Structure formats: structure tokens, C-alpha cells
Amino acid sequence: MNVDKKDLLLYAVTDRHWLNGRTLYSVVKESLDGGVTFLQLREKELDEAHFLEEAKELQKLCKEYKVPFIINDNVDIALAMNADGVHVGQSDMEAGDVREKLGPDKIIGVSAQTVEQALLAEKHGADYLGVGAVFPTGSKADAVEVPHETVKAICEAVSIPVIAIGGITQENVKELAGSGICGIAVISAVYAQKNIKKAAEDLKEATKRMVEA
């Protein structure tokens, strides 16, 4: 396994929808100052050249904070820039194919909604699972809600770390206590907030309490 579960406590996923005139670099830096422990670059709009340029800048920033930096979906970009790893969905490549391309030392995260998907991803070399959506979310139009009992069943079925994603806020994170997850992945709960640093600090504290509960 190429990831420490402690690094998955507060996993932030970028989204330029919330920039409001700021740069992605500045909002990511603010979130890292607030205690984000893992960063995924999710980029749907940029062409490959600009994506690569942006990814390299953020990778350098994450290295300063000793925070793992991975790319969403784009295995070729992750490979080209030597990112720490990649996160893929069920409709992307199989974890086994990704592992073949990236090699044994990179972090591979896989989205899962069922115990069957989770077991298959683990078998094919995933290092961690992102399970959700655990609450209603506006970040992904096709997000399927995953009941909390399923999250718990997935955590019990696999030996790799599991994080919850989808609609998580500082207010509802406590509802995930006892599920077995080791952290949460968020977008708007950090990046849509006016004070990103404070939002990250508060959410990290609330998540720590939930995981330890």
C-alpha cells in the first residue's frame, strides 16, 4: 500500500467553479495552511498543456507541505509529471490497468459504490477507496447516493483505507462516525467558503473527532 491512512483524513478535491476571481494556486495554498492532508487536482475544462502546467505548480506546492498530490482520472498527465498517483472512477480504467501504467509505487484511488466494486478495486491494486455520495451533492450531476450501512459494509470488507465523499459538511460529518472510514473527501466544504483556511481547520477537527468516535 502506497498511502498512509493518516494522510487521508482531510482530502481536498479542487474545483475552479468556486474561484471567484482568485487563482487555483492561492486557494489551494490557503487550504493547505488550514490543514488539508491530501490533494486531488480535478480539472474538466483545461487543455492538456495548461493542465500539465497547473499540475506541476500545485505539485511543487504540495511537496512544500509534504502532502500527497494526485490527479483525477488523467493517468497520462499523472505519468507525464510524475504525480504521486491518480484517482479513477468506475467508468475510467480498471485499477489493474492503471497500476500497469503507473508502476508499483504510485498511489491509486478508486471510486466505489458497492461491496463488489470495492473488493474488485482492492484485488486489482487500489491503495484506497473513495465511497459516495454519502450525502446529496451538487458537485457531480450523476452522483449516486450510497447508504451509510453500505459504507460500513465496504469498510468491513476491505483491508485498504476508505474515505467518504459527497455532500459532506462540518455539520453532517459526525453522522459518519462508526462507519470505519479514515477520512473524508470534500470540494465545496472547503473551496466554496469565504475563509478557506478556517473552513479546512474546522472541518479537519470535526473529522478527527468523527474518526476517533
Secondary structure by P-SEA (a helix, b strand, c coil): cccccccccbbbbbbccccccccaaaaaaaaaaacccbbbbbbccccaaaaaaaaaaaaaaaaaacbbbbbcccaaaaaaacccccccccccccaaaaaaaacccbbbbbbbccaaaaaaaaaacccbbbbcccccccccccbbbbcaaaaaaaaaacccbbbbbccccccccccccccccccccccccccccccaaaaaaaaaaaaaaaaac
